[in-house]
Amino acid sequence: MTAPLPLVEDPRADVPWRVPGLLGPFAAAGVLTSADVHVARRVTGLCGEQDESVQLAAALAVRALRAGSVCVVLAEAATLVVEPAQDDDADPSSPAPTPVHLPWPEAAAWVAAVRASPAVADGADGPADRPLRWCDGRLYLDRYWRDEVEVRTQVAQRLVPVPVDPDRLDAAVDRLFPRAEDDRQQAAVRAAATSRLTVLTGGPGTGKTTTVARLVAALQDVAGPGLRVALAAPTGKAAARLQESVNAELRALAHDEDRERAGELHAGTVHRLLGWAGSTTRFAHGPGRRLPHDVVVVDECSMMSLSLMARLMSAVRPDARLVLVGDAHQLASVEAGAVLGDLVAGLDQGVVELTREHRFGADLAALARAIRTGDDDLTIALLRAGGRHVQWVPTTGPVPTATDVASLEADVRSTGRALVEAARAGDAARALSALDEHRLLLAHRRGPAGVAHWAAVTQDWVAQESGGRSSAPFPVGRPLIVTRNDRATGLYNGDTGVVVATPDGVTCAFGAPDAVVTVPTHRLPATQSVYAMTVHRGQGSQFTRVTALLPPAGSPLLTRELLYTAVTRARELIRVVGSEAAVRAAVRRPVQRASGLARPGGLSG
Ligand SMILES: Nc1ncnc2c1ncn2[C@@H]1O[C@H](COP(=O)(O)OP(=O)(O)OP(=O)(O)O)[C@@H](O)[C@H]1O
């Protein structure tokens, strides 16, 4: 009897087993996944569209969403390179992506077929009931086009002058920002007072949060008192940080009346503010039931997707003031869209950029600036020069050696030991401080330069420091990250905490060292250990010291925004472990997300 042949599986599960016809070579080349093909066939099929070139265009629109773009620019489709945008399984040691030669349809005939398709609404005035939309050379899934229209309309409606007493405003600005050199912060207060939309952008430590607090105080004076103010951020962690810093700043205001008028503010997630009803698109608040607030301030807006921004804008009362705050150079949202970046780049009014770094060490700030401006020579020079705040371990092989990671290891061991000791002593505040002392950030989740591998390595180092691994479900000293929002405990996806000993057993401490929240282990929502995290996960948080361990230069995840976001997570020290080629590849590679808002004039019509 012959043994059955072993089943041979395609190692890339996202490549369809067999895609016939025109889409076949695109699937085989890895440009399209089975999900892209499936969704495209379904949406076109429902409308009776059999033309394969239209199916291809639809599949590319679906693919674009995976890569963070809102639409596909069909004329540029043939310049596609094979690079799975968020693909963790991509082998980072593989060579850089290369253009692929594929059977692209002839351009003019392709566009004509798409525009004439019963699945496609042609232009802004096209039918409202089709799954796809063609507009200005871009093909969208219709839902995303509607979100863009919503944002564009809201922006136009909100950027109209709001009358306020000019003398009163002058007096408030002079009181709150008396120094002439704080002219940008003054401008932000003026913008927020005189417009219903203000975009406040700037790198870390440029005074955004300080400005938010003082502009709230100014608004309570010139448009209040008694304005209802909502503060929000895309993640619970970012919201907690915002609340803490804004209230600290409000308490420190020099004038009693400003302090009294502003009061104490609460911040929550954007989802919570909008009354999230358990699905990503259904919210209690919207155009039919607006938020009651007079002022809505949202921080960390770089993390907001197009869809969430559209929902937010349509839920804020037309006569309320909306202030969007964030660093437009950071990684954009995991979902499609880079609205903050589009607004900062495209608006000729309503945007205030803060540029003076107040907190950052000078060499850290210079490094962040070099990366942000795409200057790879300067980035390398600054890394090489090093300093009190910058360390570089240039690696040469595809995988870092023990020597390459020696300084990382020393940091992980010392902070790990401090964390475990504090947790064993039941000192939650000290354990939480130790938790934010150092963080290892990576681009990938899996693979040799991924979180899974490095979390295991660092966990071993910590275990060696603290008397071995424990098999307990919640070992004392284990750092945890929450992976799901949980109303019952008030914990949010991304919150980090630590397991601490108490006289009654173990519990988990979350929050800031001066505002500890304890949650018994049996009430915890889903959590994971957090010995290392992706840069995406680290967004919205800062740590005293950060090690960014870069994948090899060929990794598709290595981008300017990724490196900038990693570097700007550090308060005191950024250590980069990676090759010169990887650093240069990152700096030279800004993420390009296609959207109709980003095109010239895309925000005005
Ligand atoms: N005009 C100013 N003059 C002097 N110091 C300032 C000024 N504005 C802000 N600061 C100080 O600079 C530091 C950073 O300010 P802030 O936290 O507001 O920046 P940020 O842009 O919100 O930073 P991040 O994005 O990291 O949260 C704070 O210590 C703050 O007190």
The ligand as a Tripos MOL2 file, in Angstrom:
@<TRIPOS>MOLECULE
LIG
   31    33     1     0     0
SMALL
NO_CHARGES

@<TRIPOS>ATOM
      1 N1          5.1910   78.2150   25.6090 N.pl3     1 LIG1
      2 C1          5.8610   77.4020   26.4120 C.ar      1 LIG1
      3 N2          6.9440   77.8370   27.0810 N.ar      1 LIG1
      4 C2          7.6480   77.0240   27.8910 C.ar      1 LIG1
      5 N3          7.3380   75.7350   28.1210 N.ar      1 LIG1
      6 C3          6.2630   75.2440   27.4750 C.ar      1 LIG1
      7 C4          5.4650   76.0440   26.6000 C.ar      1 LIG1
      8 N4          4.4820   75.2750   26.0970 N.ar      1 LIG1
      9 C5          4.6400   74.0630   26.6490 C.ar      1 LIG1
     10 N5          5.7000   74.0530   27.4780 N.ar      1 LIG1
     11 C6          6.2140   72.9000   28.2540 C.3       1 LIG1
     12 O1          6.7490   71.9750   27.3390 O.3       1 LIG1
     13 C7          6.5100   70.6480   27.7510 C.3       1 LIG1
     14 C8          5.7690   69.9100   26.6400 C.3       1 LIG1
     15 O2          4.5030   70.5020   26.4480 O.3       1 LIG1
     16 P1          3.2330   69.6540   26.0380 P.3       1 LIG1
     17 O3          3.0900   68.4530   26.8930 O.co2     1 LIG1
     18 O4          2.1070   70.6070   25.9840 O.co2     1 LIG1
     19 O5          3.6730   69.2280   24.5820 O.3       1 LIG1
     20 P2          2.9500   68.2150   23.5770 P.3       1 LIG1
     21 O6          3.1740   68.7590   22.2260 O.co2     1 LIG1
     22 O7          1.5500   68.0030   24.0020 O.co2     1 LIG1
     23 O8          3.7710   66.8960   23.7890 O.3       1 LIG1
     24 P3          3.3170   65.3800   23.4960 P.3       1 LIG1
     25 O9          2.9100   65.3080   22.0740 O.co2     1 LIG1
     26 O10         4.5270   64.6050   23.7900 O.co2     1 LIG1
     27 O11         2.2020   65.1180   24.4480 O.co2     1 LIG1
     28 C9          5.7110   70.7480   29.0280 C.3       1 LIG1
     29 O12         6.5830   70.5940   30.0980 O.3       1 LIG1
     30 C10         5.1440   72.1540   28.9950 C.3       1 LIG1
     31 O13         4.9560   72.6690   30.2910 O.3       1 LIG1
@<TRIPOS>BOND
     1     1     2 1
     2     2     3 ar
     3     2     7 ar
     4     3     4 ar
     5     4     5 ar
     6     5     6 ar
     7     6     7 ar
     8     6    10 ar
     9     7     8 ar
    10     8     9 ar
    11     9    10 ar
    12    10    11 1
    13    11    12 1
    14    11    30 1
    15    12    13 1
    16    13    14 1
    17    13    28 1
    18    14    15 1
    19    15    16 1
    20    16    17 2
    21    16    18 1
    22    16    19 1
    23    19    20 1
    24    20    21 2
    25    20    22 1
    26    20    23 1
    27    23    24 1
    28    24    25 2
    29    24    26 1
    30    24    27 1
    31    28    29 1
    32    28    30 1
    33    30    31 1
@<TRIPOS>SUBSTRUCTURE
     1 LIG1         1 GROUP 0 **** ****
